[in-house]
């Protein structure tokens, strides 16, 4: 290894030139030195190991920055399914994500200096193992040279296997793990717009939050999520998180994964799975469960940057009503503000006298109103928000004074949400504004932070020796954002905390709305970090009106499901560029099944409200009509997400991990376990190429059996003109209601149960009900109802559908009724003229109120029983005799 003392003269000359030019360059991924383990100790509980590592050989990058001489490692089995491995400087504290931002157990024996009598420390053998009988994770530390592995006890599969070339400097950390290139399928590592959901080999993932439009592929965008899931045949999955807010590049070479981090510590968490759902459950146990979203937020939303005045917005609401397209929420972009200043109204086009009655009218109609708020506060001495911010001294600093940036209002200061006073300031401003305009949610944008200035580098923090691949061009980390040398409350540098801003603003906004309204908050944030799902929904940002963006929206949606942000969607019809009738029609068909469904467009582009084209309006009516029918099912998935972390929109391998063919499917997705959405994603397409995993798949539109396969198969379907294909998996029971123009009206309609029988004649499902706005969702003291449904086919030809009421403290569930049951997948080659129905043992006579029907296609039948009055909150048994 070359060191400064032994380097040739030409090499030293090159280093001098680099220093003079202050040129930051990427370093190669090989030729490094490493560390040896000099002592190891086990904690008294036996669930943790601590080790001291000492530098053996300087890395070849020593010339730019020295290596840390001694490191401390702690490995701890925090739960049976979670292993933590933390490596830091043994002698000096370093930046880590603060506990108040990401609460987590403190590492045991984190700073072991050297062996001493009674410590349990010893000179290390070649390896030392940490494991427990209850855990499938095994940690092994290798002493000389130091490296570590994480493996699966049950199979022996190695999940993480570091090379012996660990690099640990003040502002550059590097570690590489080997991967089985032919077996590992990786997902996650965002936020980036990708052409495939499964990560492609030889790709770089840069994590540095930036205002870069989502229409740019393969570059860092608004959020940072250093988490990935690895799925391997025959279907076992595990997850890996590097908990770091520092900028980084992650290089995925297929057979290896290399982290290049420009600060902080190496704090890895490993999640054992072994199923994909178990991984997200374990991951969100650590980072925080997704926030419950209000029921109304699952309705359809409309926004545009460029609505000129209140009359324009009124016209949009009227256009939806005239076209009979559901509209739940009306949004306004920065147009409503006075000079683009937060918490103000445009004195000409969005006056209080016009806007307040409009919002009141929306509320009267059961609709909602949401506005945008940006973090930059204009430096205007007559502006009340600015005056109060100055009085409370809550702005980000540089050189001891408030840092001056520039965004839409002009020159601004940025609130420092690491300062406890900033959250109070923010809450007060939101409350003041809501007293004038009672908005139902807050949309926080530009919070990467976005800055129209490029701050000059003044300190070494502004230009670190390793330049991450920011914007795909290795542009300086200060470009179009706040300077890395700016300082937060408590002496924290922007260099370390940059990626946290969106999370912190989301937390402050969520708590402000909760305090001001007492209801479940709705926050939509552009910038996110690990754990943002605790506070906010997310949209994919400034996409383009292109077919590529349409397709890529599925990949980003599925990725954020992994990240613990299930309330996710893309701007329907595209934000930038002019859309077309065909593209907008196909996008509304897909977007109707995003968890968060909003049409949004940029100023100076063609208008794209769906009622403007009759073909798009027809697609909106059909696709949104089905979405509103599915709302009870989707909302039940929200409850599952809140309690287990399970995404609402899921890749197929979540339900079929043993089917390797699902690992690359990213043009379809599942809602929950049972609803498969297969949209049209190509211009001029007349067919849809869809993959169906093993089992039965029924059309949700006509209840016919579409596919019955024992091994999974790809099917070419004729493209529907006005909707995507939506199929129900055999074995599912879906609770449905009727479509309406608002969720409030839809919630008052009778329920239907759609029962899709598996080959063995069984099916199951559940329904969660609450008021849709209480802060708690499914908590012990909250009011809710949870009903589980099961169905079985008996040998005597009888179908038995039962409900089990797990909880019934939500009063309306005692009045809401199930009026119709549809049974799909009946073994009846010929249509039956009559069905005999029993409810709780009593025969139900068919009459003008209660009716039955049956159809048969391809050897399987579908039957319906209508006119029922089964109370949701009461247990029941419905029997249908198919033997006659």
N, C-alpha and C positions, 0 to 999 in steps of 0.2 A: 504493500500500500504506500502510495506517495504521501508525504507530509510536507508542510512548508519548509522544513529543514533539509529535505532531501530532494525537492522538486528541481527539475532542470531549469536552466535560466530562461528558456523560451516559455516555459509554463508560468514562471513567476512574472515574466513580462506581460503575459496575457492577463493574469490576475490583476496586475496594476492597471492595465488599460480598462478592465471591467470596472474597477473601483472608481477610476477617474470619470468614466462615462456614466457611473451609477446605473449600469445596465442590469436589469433583472432577467435571468434566463432560467428555463427549466433544467432540472438535473436529470441525468440518465438514471435508469432504475437498477443498475448493477454496479459492481465494483466498490461496495461499501464495506466498512468494518463491522463491528458488532460488539456485543457484551457477553460477559460470563456471569453466571450465578455464583455469588460468594457465600450466601447464607440463606437458609430457608427456615421458616417457623410455621407451625400449625396453631390456629386459634384454639382456645379452650373448648369451644363448642364443636370443634372438628369440622366446621362447615367452611373454613377459610384457610388459605395459605398466604403467607407473606414471604417475599424474597427481596434480597438486595442484589442489584446488578451493577457491575462495574465495567467501565469501558476497557476493551481489550485493544482495539485498533481504531484510530481516527478514520472517519469516512473520508473519501476523496473530496468531499465538499467542505472539508475543514477550512479551506482558504477563504470561503465566504462567511463562515460562522462556525465557532467551535462546537464540538459535541458536549453534551452534558456528561459529566464524569461518572456520576452514580445515580441509579434509578431505583425506585421502589415499586414493586409489583404486589398487588393483592388480587387474589382470585377467591371468589366467594359464591357458594351456592345459596342464593338469596331465597329461592323457593325450589321445589322439586323440578320445576320446569324452566328456571331462569338462573343462568350463570353470569357473573360479572367478572371481568378481567380489566383491572385498572393499572396503568403504568404512568408514573410521574417522576419528576425530579425528587430524589431522595432528600435533598438538603435545602430546597427553596420552594415556597408555595407558588403555584401557578394558577392561571385562570381556568375555571370550570364553570359550567352552567350553574347558576346559583340555586340553592335548595328551595328558595321561595318561588322560583319559576318552575322548577322541575323537582318536586319532592321525591326523595328516594332514600333508601336505607344508607346509613354511613358505612363505608367499608371497614371491615375488621382489620386490625393490625396493619394499617395502611402505611406506616412509616417505620419499618424495621431497619435499624442502622447497622447492627452487627450482632453476632451471637454473644450472649453473656449468660452467666450461670443462672439457671432457673427459668430462662426464657422459653425453653423448648426449641431454641434455634440450634442448628448444627451445620457443619460443613456439608454441602449438598451432595447426594449421590448423583449419578448420571441423570436420573429422572426422579421426579416426585409426582405423585398422583393425588388429585382431589376428586372424590366421588362419594356417593351415598347410595344406600340400597333403594331409596325411594325415587332416585333421579335417573333419567336416561342419559344425562350429560356427564362426561368424564373429562376433566382437565388434567393435562400432563405438562409439566414444566421440564424442559431439557436444559442441562446446566452449561455445557461447554461445547460449542458456543450456545448462547441462550436462544431458545425459541420455545413456542408452546403450541400444543394441539388441543382441539376440542373434538371429541368423538362421541358417537352414540353407543351406549352400553349394549343395547339390545341387538344391534347388527354389526357393531365394530366399524361402521362407516365413519370416516374422518370428515368432520364438518368444516373445520378451520385449521389450517396448518401453516404456521408462519415460517418464513425463511429466516436464516440466522443473520440477516443483514439489517437488523433494526437500526434506524437512524433517529436520534432524539437530540434536537438542537432547540435553541430558544424559539426560533420562528420557522422551524421546519422539522416535521416529524414524518417518518416514512416507515410503513410496515407492509409486507406482502404476504398474502395467503395463497397456497396452492388450491386448485379446484380440479375435480375430475371433469375434464372438458366434455367428455361424451355423455355424462350423466347429469350434470348440474344445469338446471334451468333457473335463471335469476330474474327477479322482478323487483321494481322499486327504484331507489336511488334517484330522487328527483329534487326539484321540479324541472322537467324538460319536456318539450313536445317531441314525441317519438313516433316513428312510422310503424313500430311494432311494440306490443306490450312486453313480450319477452325480450330481455336485454340482449343486444347483439354483441358478438365478440369484437374486440379491437375498437372499443368505444371509450370515450372519456366523459365522465360526469363531473361537471364543475358545480360546486355549491357555494354560491355567493349571491345573495338576493339582489336582483337588479330589475329595473324598469326596462325590460326587453320584451317586445311584443311576442305573444305566444305563437304568432304565425311564423316565427323563426324556429326552425327545427334544430335539435341537437345542440342547443346552447343553454346555459344557466338562465333561469327565469326568476319568478317572483319569490319562490320558497326554497327552503333547504331541508331535506329529509334524508339523512345518511343511514337509511334502513333498507335492507333488502330481504326478500324471501327466496329461499332456494328449495325447489321441488325436484325430487329425484325419484326415478322408478324404484319400487313399484307404487309410488304415491306418498312417500314420506316427505314432510316439509319441516324446515327450521327457519328461524329468522336471526338476523344479525343487525345490531344497532351500534354505530359509533356515536356516542353522545358527545357532540362537540358543536359549538356555535361558530368556530373559526372557519375561515374559507379553506376550501380543499379541492383537489382533483382526485377522482377515483378512476383508476384505469382498469378496465375489464378486458383481459386478454383471452378469455375462454378457459385457459388452464390456470389462470391466476387472477387475483384482484389486488391492486396496489393502492394504498391510501397515501396521499401526499398532502399533509395538513400544515397550515402556516401558523400554528400556535396551539396553546392549550395543552391538554393531556390526551392520552389514548385511553378512552373509557368505553370498553366494549361490553355489550350485553348479548347473550346468546339465548334463544328461545327454542325449546325442544320440540314444540309441536306435539305429536307428529303429523297432524292434519293441518291444512292451511287455515281452517277456522280456529284450531287450537292456537296457532301461531299468533293470529291477530288478537285473540283473547288474552294471551300471555303478554303481548306487546302493549295493549291498551291498559292492562293492569298496572304496568309501569308508568306509561306516559300520561294516563288519564283517559277515562271513558269519553266517547263522543257526547257532546251536549245534546240534550233532547231538543228537537226543533218543534215550534208550534205547528199545530195541524194545518193552519192556513198557509204556511210556507210551502206545503206540498201542492198547492194550487198553481195556476199558471201566472207568470209575471211578464210585464211589458215595460221596456225602457228604451230610451234613445238619447244619445248626446246630440242635442240640437233641437229639442222641442222649444219653440220660440216663445210661448206664453201659456197662460192657464187655459185659454180657449183652445189652443192646439192640443193640450193634454185632454181636455174634456172631449174633444172630437175623437180622440183615440178610444176612449172609454165607450163613447157612443157607437163607434165603428164596430167594436167587438160585440156589443149588445145587438146591433142590427144584424150582424152576420151570424148571431147565435153561437159564438165561440166563447168558451169559458174564459173569464178573466178574474183573477183573484187579487192581484197586487199591481198597482200603478207606481212606477218609479220616475224620479227626475234626476238627471245628471247635474253637472255644475251650473247648468243654465239658470236654475232657480235662485242662485246666490247673487248678492250685490258685489260686483267686482271680484267674483269667485272667492269671497271670504266666507269661511265657515260660520254657520249659525246666523246667517243673514238672509234677507229676501231681496230679490231684484225689485227696486222701487217702481219700475215701469211695467215689467212683463209678468212678475210673480208677486204681486202685492198681497199683503195680508188680507185686504178686503175681498180679493178674489180667491186666493188660495185656501183660506180657512173654510169658507162655505163649501168649496169643492171637496176638501178632505172630509168634512162632516157628511157630505152626501155619499161619498164612498163608504164611510162607516155605516151609514143608514142602509146601504145596499148590501152590507156584509162583505165589503171589499176593504183593502188595506192600502197604505201609502208608505213608501220607503224613499229616503233621500241619501245622496252621497255626501260624505264628509272626508276632506283630505287633511293630513296632519299639519301642513305648513300654516302658520298663523301670520298674517300680513303685518308688517311692522308699520302700522299706522297709529299715531298717538291719539286719534279720535275714535278708534275701533275698540269697543268695549271688551271683546275677548282678548285682544292684545294687551289692553291696560291691566286686566285682571291677571293675565299670565305674567306680566312684568312684576306686578305687586307680589306675586307668590314665588317668583324666581324659579320657574320650572322648565326653562329651556336648555337645550343642549349647548355645551360650551366648547370653545376652542381658544387657547391662549388666555384663559381666564375670563373671557367675555362670551356673550351669546353668539353662537355660530350663525352667520347670515347666509341663507340659501335663497334659491329662487324657484318658484313653481307658478301655477296658474295665477295667483293673486299678484305676483311680482315678488319683491323681496320679502322673505319670511324668516321667522324663527321656528324651530321644531321642538315640540314638547319632548321632554326626556322622561319616558315612562318608567325608567328605573328609579326615578324620584317619586316617593310616595305622595308628595303633594301634587304631582302631575295628574295622577288618577283622580284625586279629589277635584282638581281644576276641571278636568275633562267631564266628570260626572255633573258638576255644577253647570257647565256650558250646555250640555245635553238637556238637562232639566229646564234651564231657562228657555231653550229653543222649543222644547215640547209643550211648554205652557202656551206658546203662541200657535204652533203647528203640531198637533199630537200625532207625530209619525209613529208607525208601528214597528219599524226596524231601522237600523243604521248600516249603511254600506260604506266601509272604510277602504279607500283606494290610495294609490301612490305611496304606500307605506313600506317600501323596500329599504331605505327611503329613496324616493325619486327626487332628483335635484337637477335643475336646468343648468347649473354651474358645473364646471369641472374644477374642484378645489386644487390649488397648487400644493405639491408635496413640500411640507416644511420640516418633517421629522422622519426618522427611519421607519416609523410605523406606516407612513404613507406609501412607502415603496419597499416592500419586503424583498429579501434576496431571492426568494423563489416566487415567480410570477404565475399564479394560477391562470387557467385558460378562460379568463373572464370574457364573455361575449364571443368565444371561439377564436379570439384574436389576441389573447393575453394582454388585453388592455389594462391599464392601471386600475387598481381596486378603488381609487377615488373617483373615477370617471362617472359623471352623472349620478352621484350620490353624495352623502355627507363624508367628510374626510375621515380616514381611519384614525387620525390623531385627535379627533374631537373627543371630549371627555364627558362621560355620564356621571350621575350622582354616585358618590362613593369611590370616585377615582377609577372607574371602569372605562377603558378605552373603547371607542367605536370599533377599533380593530378587532377586539374580542367579541363585542356585543352586537355587531352589525346585523347578523342574521336573526336577532331576537326581536327587532322592533315591531314587526307585524304581529307576533304573538303577544307582546306586551300591550299593544294598542287594542288588540282583540279582547284581552282580558279586562282592560279598563272599560271598554265600551260595553261588554257583556254585563259587567257589574253595575255600570251606570244605568243601563236600561232596566235591569232587575230592581235596582233601588228605586227608580223613578216610577215604574209601572206596577211592580209587584207581580208581574206576569213573566212567562218564559221568554227570554230575550231572543231576538233574531238579529244576528250580525253576519254580514258578508264581508270577508277580507280578501284582498288580493295577495298580500304577503303572508306566508305561513312558516312555521317551524315545527319541530317535533312537539307534539302536545297541543297544537292549535285547535284540534277538533274538540277540545274541552270547552271552547268558547265560541267557535265560529263555523259558518259554512264557507265554501270557497267556490269561485268560478275559475275557469281556466285562463281568464285574462283576454288580452286583445288579440283574438284570433283573426283569421282572414276569411272572407267569403269565397272559399275554394273547396274543391272536393277533397283535396289532401287534408285540409283542416277538419272537414266533416269526419273523415275516417279517423284522424288522430285523436279526436275528442274522446273516443272510446278508450284509448290507451291511457290518457291522462285521468279520466274518470276512474278506471280500474286501479290505477296507481294510488290515487288518493284514498280509495277504500282500504288499501294496505296501510296507508299512513295514519289511519284513525280519523279520517275526515270523510264520513259517508255522505254528507250533504254537499254534493258536488255536481256541477254541470258546466256546459260551455254556452257561449252566446249563440243562440239559435239563429240560423241564417247567416252567421258571420258578422263580426264587428267592423273590421276594416274592409275596404274595397266594395265594389258594387256587386250585390248578389243577383241571382237570376230566379225566375219563377220556378224552374225545375229544381235548382239547388235548394231554394227556400222550402219548397214542398217536401223534398226528401229530408231536409233537416228538421222540419217540424215533426215528421214521422218518427225520427230518431229521438229528438229532444223531448218529446212527450214522455219518454221513459227515462230521462235523466232524473236522478233524485231531486235535483234543483233545476227547474225548467223555466228559463227566461229568454225572451226575445230581446236582443239588445244590439244597437248599431251606432256607428260613428257619424258625427256631423259631416256634411258634404258628401255623403253617400246616398244612394237611392233609398227611399223609405221601404221598409220591409215588414210592416205589420201584416199578419197573415190574411186579413180580410181584403187586402188590396188586389189579390188575384183569386178568382173563383176556385181554381184548382187547389191552391194552397189553403184556402178557406175550407174546402171539402176535406183535405187531409187533416187540418186542425180539428175540425168537428169530429171526425172519426177517431183520430189518435188520442186527442185530449179527452174525448168522450170515454174511451177505454181507460185512460189514466184515472179519470175521476171515479169510474166504477171500481178500479183497483185500489182506491185510496185506503180502505180499511186494511187491505193486505200490506200496502206500502208503509202505512203508519205502524202496523204491527212489526214490520222490519225495523222501523226506527227504534222501537222499544228494544228489540233484540240488539241493535247496534249500541244503544245506550248501556245495556247491561252486560254485553259480552264483547263488544267491539266489532261484531260481524258486519261487513259492508252491506249496504242496501243493494248496490249493483256489484255483481261478482263475476269473475272469470269462470269459465265452465269447470276448470280443474278444482274449484272449491267444492263442488258437489261430486266430481268424478276424478279424484286424484290418481286413481289406479289406471285411468285411460290416458296413456302418453300422448295420444293424438290431440287431446284438449290443451296441451301445454302451449301450443302455438296458435290457438284460436283467439283472435282479437278483433274480429268483425261481427261478433255476436257477444251477448252477455246475458247473465241471469239476473233477474230480480229475486233475491232470496234464493231458496232452493228450487223453486218450482216453476218459474216463468222464464221462458227463453225468448229473447228478442233478437230477430234477424232482420236488420234494416237493409235498404238499398243504399249503396255507398258509391256507386259509379254513375257518371253522367251517361244518360241514354241507355242504362241497363234495362234489359227485358227479363232478366232472371236473377235469382239470388242463390248463391252457392252457400249452403248451410250445412253445418256439422251437427249431427244428433248423436249424443252418447247413448249407451245401451239403455233400453227400456222403451216404454210407450210414450208417445208425444201426441197430444191432442190439440187441435186448432181451437183457440179461445173464441173464435168468431162463430163457427158453426158446430162445434163440439164433436167433430169427426176425428177419427184416428188418422193422424197424418203419417206417422212413422212408428214402426214396431221393429226394433232391432236388438239382437242379443250381444252385439259386439261394437256398436258404434258405427255410423256410416255417414258419408257425405251425400247430400241430396241437392239436386238442382231444381229450384222451384220457380214458376213463373212470377215475375215481380207484380205485386199488387199496386194499383195506381195511387191509392190514397192512404196506405198504412203499411207499417212493417209487418212481417210475420211475427206472430206471438203465439207460442205453444206452451202448453201446460204439461209438466212432467207427470207421468203416472205415479201414483202414490201421494199426490198433493190434494189438499182441500183448501180452496181459496175463499175467504169471506169477501163478498162484493156488496156494493150499494149501487144506487142509480146515479147516472150522470146528472149534473146540474150546472148552472152558470157560476156558482160559488161553492166552496167547500161547506159553508154553513148550511146551504140548502141541501147539498148532497148528503150531509150527515143526518138529516131528518127523514131520509127515505128508508124503506124496508131493506133488510139484508137478503142476499141470495148466497147460497153455498154452492160452489162449483167443485164437484168431487170427481177427481180423475183417478180411477182405480188402476193400481199396478197389476202385473200379471198374476200375482197371488190373490187379487181381489181385495187388497187393503189400501187405505189412504189415511193421511193425518194432516192436521193443520191447527192453527190457533188464531185467536182474535184478541187484540189488546184494545181497550177503550178507556179513555179518560176525557177530561174537558178540553184537552188540546192546548191549554195555555197555562196551567199551574206550573210553578217553577220545577217541582219534582215530578219525575216520571217513573212510576212503578216503585217508589220508595215505600217503606213500611207504613209510614203515617199518611201517605197520600191516598186520594180516592181514585180507584181504578178498578176495572174488571178485566180478568184474564180467563178466557174460555178455551179449552182444548177440545178439538173434534177428532174423532176416529171413526173409521168405517171398515167393515169386514164383510166378506161374502161367505155365507155358510153353505154347507153341502146340500141343504134342502132348497137352494135357490133363493134364499132370503138375503136381502141386503140390510145390514143393520148399521145405522148412523147414530152415533152417540155424542153427547157433549158432556164435558166435565168442567164445572165452574171452579176454578182454582181460587179465584178472589172475586168478590162482588160487592165492592164498596162504592161504585160509581152509580148513583141513583138512576140515571136515564137508561141503564142497561136493563132495568126492570120493566121498561115500557117499549123499548125497541124490539122489533120482532124479525124473525127470519120467515119470509113469506114464500120463498121458492128454493127448491133443492134440485140441482141438475146432477145426474149420475152418468159419467162417461166411462166406457170400457166394459159394458155389460156383455156377458156371454149369452147372446141371443141372436142367432142368425136370421130370424124372422121377426118383423115388427110385432109387438104384442098389442092386442086390441084393448086390453084393460090391465091395469096394475092395481094390486090390492095394497093399501097403505094402512099402517098402524102407527099411532102416536102414543107413546107410553102405555102400550098394550091394548089400547082401544082402537077398533077399526074405524077408519075415517071414510065416510061415504062421499063419493064424488058427486058434486052437484054444481050449481052455477058459481059457487064460491071456490070450491076445491076441484082442481082438474089435474089430469095426468096426461102424459104423452110419451111416445116412444118412436125412435127412428133407428134404422139399422143400416150400417155401411161396412163393407169389407169384413163381414163376419162378426163385428162388434156393434153393440147398440148403445144408444144414449137415451136416457129417460128423464123426464122432469115431473116434479110434483109442485103445483102452484096453488096459491090461495091459502097457504098455511099461516099459522099465527103462533110460531114457536118463540117464546120470550127468550131473548139472548141471555138474560141473567138467571134463568132457570134451567136446570139440567133436564135433558129430554133424551128419548130414544125414538128414532124414526125407523120403522121397518117397511121395506118394500118387497112384496112377494112377487118374484119373477117366474114362479113355477107354472102359472096357468097358461 
